[in-house]
Amino acid sequence: MIRRFGEPLVRGQRYGIRHGVYAVLLRDRNVLLTHQAEPEPEFQLPGGGIDPGESPLRALHREVGEETGWTIAAPRRIGAFRRFVYMPEYDKWAEKFCTIYLARPTRRIGPPTEPGHQAVWMPIEAAAPLLGNDGDRHFLDVVRRSL
């Protein structure tokens, strides 16, 4: 059974499945997050939706690059969760199936190309309370406890 985080289901609302991949990007005891300005400002684990025909790992590399400007190496799946949300940028109610990876950031290739995103390094101990959803906080804490 996949653990669920976040808001309860809205009765009578239909949800479309949205598969996504996200990364805990660790260097020493610092983590690389993305800060998204819209629709609500929040810190997030870098990542996002898997495009049709795209493999999860290819999507992870693409999304991390778009949201942070960094390349990654050695992604390793550490778990998954789901949450039910309204996605205003797509005008869509979604059951987000989020797969989380631990990966090593290897090289900054430039600024984020995703509009409204900023890459932010911070100590892992400070990061979890700032993350915008419970699932991200849970998996960052799993990694932090393993250090």
C-alpha positions in Angstrom: 0.0 0.0 0.0 1.3 3.5 -0.9 1.2 6.0 1.9 -1.0 9.0 1.3 -0.2 12.6 2.5 -2.1 15.9 2.2 -5.7 17.0 1.9 -8.6 14.6 2.1 -10.4 13.6 -1.0 -13.2 16.0 -2.2 -16.3 13.9 -2.3 -17.8 13.6 -5.8 -14.6 15.1 -7.5 -13.0 13.0 -10.2 -9.2 12.9 -10.1 -6.9 12.1 -13.0 -3.7 10.1 -12.2 -0.5 12.2 -12.5 2.8 10.3 -12.2 5.7 12.4 -11.0 9.3 12.0 -9.9 11.2 14.0 -7.3 14.7 14.1 -5.9 16.4 14.6 -2.6 19.6 16.1 -3.8 22.3 15.8 -1.1 25.8 17.2 -0.9 27.4 16.6 2.6 24.6 17.8 4.9 23.1 20.3 2.5 20.1 19.7 0.2 19.3 21.4 -3.1 15.6 22.5 -3.2 13.6 24.5 -5.7 11.6 27.5 -4.7 8.5 27.9 -6.8 6.9 31.4 -6.9 3.5 30.5 -8.4 0.7 29.7 -7.7 1.7 29.9 -4.1 5.4 30.5 -3.0 6.8 27.3 -1.6 10.0 25.2 -1.3 9.8 21.8 -3.0 11.9 18.8 -3.8 12.9 19.3 -7.4 10.9 17.2 -9.9 7.6 17.0 -11.6 5.4 15.1 -14.0 6.4 12.4 -16.4 5.6 13.2 -20.0 3.8 10.7 -22.2 6.4 8.2 -23.5 9.1 9.4 -21.1 10.8 7.0 -18.7 10.7 8.0 -15.0 14.5 8.4 -14.8 14.6 10.6 -18.0 11.8 12.7 -16.4 13.8 13.0 -13.2 16.9 14.3 -15.0 14.9 16.7 -17.1 12.8 18.1 -14.2 15.8 18.5 -11.9 17.6 20.4 -14.7 14.6 22.6 -15.5 13.9 23.5 -11.8 17.5 23.8 -10.5 19.9 24.1 -13.4 21.9 21.1 -12.0 22.7 17.7 -13.5 22.5 14.6 -11.3 24.0 11.2 -10.9 23.3 7.9 -9.2 19.5 8.3 -8.6 18.2 5.6 -6.3 14.5 5.1 -5.6 13.7 5.6 -1.9 9.9 5.4 -1.9 6.7 6.7 -3.1 3.5 8.5 -1.9 0.3 9.8 -3.3 -1.7 12.9 -2.6 -4.9 14.4 -4.0 -4.7 18.0 -5.1 -6.1 20.7 -7.4 -3.4 21.8 -9.9 -4.4 25.4 -10.8 -1.7 25.7 -13.5 -3.4 22.8 -15.4 -7.0 23.4 -14.1 -7.0 19.8 -13.1 -7.8 17.7 -10.0 -5.1 15.1 -9.7 -4.1 12.0 -7.8 -0.4 12.6 -7.8 1.6 9.4 -7.6 5.1 10.7 -6.5 8.2 8.6 -6.7 11.1 9.9 -4.6 14.8 9.3 -5.5 18.0 10.1 -3.6 20.6 11.5 -6.1 23.8 13.4 -6.2 23.9 16.8 -7.8 27.0 16.8 -10.0 27.2 20.1 -12.0 25.5 23.4 -12.2 24.9 24.0 -15.9 23.1 27.3 -15.5 20.0 28.9 -13.8 16.7 27.1 -13.7 14.9 27.2 -17.1 11.4 26.6 -15.5 9.8 30.1 -15.1 9.3 31.1 -11.4 11.8 28.6 -10.0 15.0 29.3 -8.0 17.5 26.7 -6.9 18.3 27.0 -3.1 21.0 25.2 -1.1 20.4 24.8 2.6 21.3 22.6 5.6 19.1 19.5 5.6 18.1 20.2 9.2 16.6 23.5 8.2 14.9 22.3 5.0 12.2 19.9 6.1 10.0 22.5 7.9 10.1 24.7 4.8 8.8 22.2 2.3 5.4 22.7 0.9 3.9 19.3 1.4 3.9 16.5 3.9 5.2 13.8 1.5 8.3 15.8 0.6 8.9 16.5 4.4 8.6 12.8 5.2 11.1 11.6 2.6 13.6 14.4 3.4 13.4 13.4 7.1 14.0 9.7 6.1 17.2 10.7 4.4 18.2 13.1 7.2 17.8 10.3 9.8 20.0 8.0 7.7 23.0 10.4 7.8 
